[in-house]
Structure formats: structure tokens, C-alpha cells
Amino acid sequence: MPLSRRDEQNHASSPGPGQSASCRHSLREQDLLWADFLALAASVVNSLEKSVQAICDGRFDLISEVENEEEDSDRREVLIELECLRILALYEPVASDLRRMATVLKGNRDWERIADLALRVAQRARKLSRHPGAMAMPEPLKQLARDVLSQVRASYRALASRDPAAARTVIAGDTAIDARYRALRKQFKDGLGQHPEQLDAWLELMNTARNLERIADHAVGIAQTVVYLEEGVIIRHTPAPRSADG
């Protein structure tokens, strides 16, 4: 009888009494790497939370922490990739173990990019606050930041729990993020037309919105890897399911 995806996962990831020492070492090292990967993800979520606080609450004092954490994320991302490649070369994992290593490789880059974009968002918020005749941070931009943070948190939870249903909810939610982003771009372009003397400020706002939208895209990428991890299905180029509100 063929193994189900869950049976396959348990068969590949649970060392039994008959498994070789090499297999046991492989599984142990994969588990340690997975733990490091989730720790990086949790750290990046924390950094994004601080960036959103900078946008929504003017907490520019947190930006130095985001800067330090982004440097740490860069370092950890490289170490995780190197360890993943070492495990792949040394043990040649198959089935669900191979999918888990592929998930680490893909998701690792997504989390590093979120950390980088979170820092850019925070720095742009600070720059806007120092701009001559600084305008208040638009409420729709704050809401976009909150929505994006919710998406990233949800993608992390789906990853940590290896829940493909939760991951698909994240993917479906990207439609609303894209719509909000398009509405913001129109609003900012209209504002620029009415107040061309504030060109630099409007451009900073547009770039901030764009960076937030890109963060949401990476959250979707992470969610897609969760579906691949648990179901063995690549959905990167398939249409996103429609959200419940249409």
C-alpha cells in the first residue's frame, strides 16, 4: 500500500531501531537545522513588528534594534544555507526530508529579504519624520503595514505548525494586500499632483508602500513552501484562491 504524505513524513523523519547511525545523524542534524530556521523566522517577525511600530506609533527609537537584528539575520541566513547544503551533499535525504531541506533553502532567503525590507521601511519612516514640513503618516499606509504584519505572522505560524490549510489562507489573503497597495499608489500619485512641492515626501511614501507589498509577497512565498513541504505540491504559478469576502 502506498504511503500517504503524512505516513511518508513519519516514515522518513522518525528514526527506528533498524536505521543506520548515518540516518540517525542525518535526522538529528536536520532537526537542529529546522530549529535554527524557525528561530531566524521568529526573529524576523519580531523585527518587522518594530518596523510597524515605527510607522504607526513613531517609535523611531526601535530602528537601531532593527538595524542590529538585520545584520544578525544576514549572518544567520548564510550559516543556515551552508548547513543545509552540507546536509544535502553528505546525506542525500529523500522524500519528506528532502522537501524539508528544500523548504529551508527557499524560506531562508524569504525571511532574510523580509528582514532587509523591514529595515528599509523603518528607515524611510524615520526619514519622512525629519523631512521639512513633514506630513503625518497616512492612515491607509499604517493599515497596510498592520495587514502585512498580520500576513507575516500568519505565515510564520503556518510554517512552525506545518499547516498547509493555514498557509493557503495566507496565500488567499494576498489579494486584499495587493488591492490596498494599488489604492495607496493612486492616492499618493493624486497627492503628488496636488502638492508637487512635496515630491520627495510622496516618493518616500510610495517606496514605503512598495516595500510593504514586497514583504507580503515573501510571506506568500513562505506559505507556498509550507504547502510544498506537507503536500509535495508546487503552487507558485497557480492562481491564488479567492478570499471569503470575494
C-alpha positions in Angstrom: 0.0 0.0 0.0 1.5 3.4 -0.9 2.3 5.8 1.9 0.2 8.9 2.4 2.0 12.2 2.7 1.7 12.1 6.5 2.8 8.5 6.6 5.7 9.2 4.3 6.7 12.1 6.5 6.6 10.0 9.7 8.4 7.1 7.9 11.3 9.4 6.7 11.6 11.6 9.8 11.2 9.1 12.7 14.4 7.1 13.3 13.6 3.4 14.0 15.7 0.7 15.7 16.8 -0.6 12.3 18.0 2.7 10.9 21.7 3.2 10.4 23.9 5.5 12.5 24.2 7.7 9.4 20.5 8.0 9.1 20.1 8.9 12.8 22.8 11.5 12.5 21.1 12.9 9.4 17.7 13.2 11.1 19.2 14.8 14.2 21.1 17.4 12.1 18.0 18.1 10.0 16.0 18.7 13.2 18.7 21.1 14.6 18.8 23.0 11.3 15.0 23.2 11.3 15.1 24.7 14.8 17.6 27.3 13.7 15.5 28.1 10.7 12.4 28.7 12.8 14.4 30.8 15.3 15.5 33.0 12.4 11.9 33.3 11.2 10.7 34.3 14.7 13.5 36.9 15.0 12.5 38.4 11.6 8.8 38.6 12.7 10.0 40.5 15.8 12.0 43.0 13.7 9.0 43.6 11.4 6.8 44.3 14.5 9.3 47.0 15.5 9.3 48.5 12.0 5.5 48.6 12.0 5.7 50.4 15.4 8.0 53.0 13.8 5.4 53.6 11.1 2.3 53.5 13.2 3.4 54.9 16.5 6.5 56.9 15.7 8.8 54.5 17.6 11.9 55.5 15.8 13.9 54.6 18.9 13.4 51.0 17.8 15.2 51.4 14.5 18.7 50.8 15.9 17.4 47.4 17.2 16.0 46.6 13.7 19.4 47.5 12.2 21.3 45.2 14.5 18.8 42.4 14.0 19.0 42.8 10.2 22.8 42.3 10.4 22.2 39.2 12.6 19.6 37.9 10.1 22.2 38.2 7.3 24.7 36.2 9.2 22.3 33.5 10.3 20.9 33.2 6.8 24.3 32.4 5.4 25.0 29.9 8.1 21.7 28.1 7.6 22.2 27.9 3.8 25.7 26.5 4.3 24.5 23.9 6.8 21.6 22.9 4.5 23.8 22.4 1.6 26.2 20.3 3.7 23.4 18.1 4.8 22.1 17.7 1.2 25.6 16.8 0.0 26.5 14.5 2.9 23.3 12.5 3.5 21.3 12.9 0.3 17.9 13.0 2.0 14.8 11.8 0.1 11.0 12.1 0.3 9.8 14.4 3.1 13.3 15.0 4.4 14.3 16.4 1.1 11.3 18.6 1.0 12.1 19.9 4.4 15.6 20.8 3.3 14.2 22.5 0.1 11.8 24.4 2.4 14.7 25.6 4.5 16.7 26.8 1.4 13.7 28.7 -0.1 12.2 30.0 3.1 15.6 31.1 4.4 16.0 33.6 1.6 12.5 34.8 2.0 13.0 35.5 5.7 16.3 37.3 5.1 14.6 39.5 2.5 11.8 40.4 4.9 14.4 41.4 7.4 16.0 43.7 4.8 12.8 45.2 3.7 11.6 45.7 7.3 14.7 47.8 7.9 14.1 49.9 4.8 10.6 50.5 5.9 11.7 51.7 9.4 14.4 53.9 7.9 12.0 55.5 5.5 9.6 56.2 8.2 12.3 58.0 10.2 13.4 59.9 7.1 9.9 61.1 6.5 9.6 62.4 10.1 12.7 64.5 9.5 11.6 65.9 6.2 11.0 69.7 6.1 7.3 70.3 6.5 6.8 66.6 7.4 3.3 65.3 6.7 1.6 62.9 9.1 1.9 59.2 8.2 -1.3 58.5 6.2 -3.7 56.2 8.0 -4.1 53.9 4.9 -0.3 53.3 4.9 -0.5 52.4 8.6 -3.3 50.0 7.9 -1.3 48.4 5.1 1.6 48.0 7.5 -0.6 46.3 10.0 -2.1 44.0 7.4 1.3 43.0 6.1 2.4 42.2 9.6 -0.6 40.0 10.1 0.3 38.1 6.9 3.8 37.6 8.0 2.8 36.4 11.5 0.3 34.0 9.9 2.9 32.6 7.5 5.3 32.1 10.5 2.5 30.2 12.4 1.7 28.1 9.3 5.4 27.2 9.0 6.0 26.4 12.6 2.9 24.2 12.8 3.4 22.8 9.2 -0.2 23.6 8.5 -1.0 23.8 4.8 -4.6 25.0 5.3 -3.3 28.0 7.3 -0.7 28.6 4.6 -3.4 28.6 1.9 -5.3 31.2 3.9 -2.1 33.4 3.8 -1.9 33.0 0.0 -5.6 33.9 -0.4 -5.1 37.0 1.8 -2.6 38.5 -0.6 -5.4 39.6 -2.9 -6.5 42.1 -0.3 -3.0 43.3 0.3 -2.5 43.9 -3.4 -5.8 45.9 -3.7 -4.8 48.1 -0.7 -1.4 48.7 -2.2 -2.9 49.8 -5.6 -5.3 52.1 -3.9 -2.5 53.7 -1.9 -0.4 54.2 -5.0 -3.3 56.1 -6.6 -3.8 58.2 -3.5 -0.1 59.1 -3.4 0.0 59.9 -7.1 -3.0 62.2 -6.7 -1.4 63.8 -3.7 1.8 64.4 -5.6 -0.2 66.1 -8.4 -1.8 68.4 -5.9 1.4 69.1 -3.9 4.3 68.8 -6.3 6.5 70.8 -3.9 6.5 67.7 -1.6 7.8 65.4 -4.3 10.5 63.8 -2.1 8.0 63.0 0.7 5.4 61.5 -1.7 8.2 59.3 -3.3 9.2 58.1 0.2 5.6 57.2 0.9 5.3 55.3 -2.4 8.5 53.4 -1.8 7.4 52.5 1.8 4.2 51.1 0.5 6.1 49.2 -2.2 8.4 47.7 0.4 5.5 46.6 2.5 3.8 45.0 -0.5 7.1 43.1 -1.3 7.2 41.8 2.3 3.7 40.4 1.8 4.9 38.7 -1.4 7.6 37.0 0.6 5.1 35.9 3.2 3.1 34.3 0.4 6.3 32.6 -0.8 6.9 31.1 2.7 3.3 29.9 2.8 3.7 28.2 -0.6 6.7 26.3 0.7 4.6 25.1 3.6 2.1 23.6 1.1 5.0 22.0 -0.8 6.5 20.7 2.5 3.3 18.9 3.6 1.6 18.1 0.3 4.5 17.9 -2.2 2.7 20.3 -4.5 4.3 23.4 -6.0 1.7 26.1 -6.3 3.9 29.1 -7.1 2.4 29.6 -10.6 -1.2 28.6 -9.9 -3.9 31.3 -9.3 -4.4 32.2 -5.6 -7.7 31.0 -4.2 -10.3 33.7 -3.7 -10.8 35.0 -0.2 -14.1 34.6 1.6 -15.1 38.2 1.0 -14.7 37.8 -2.7 
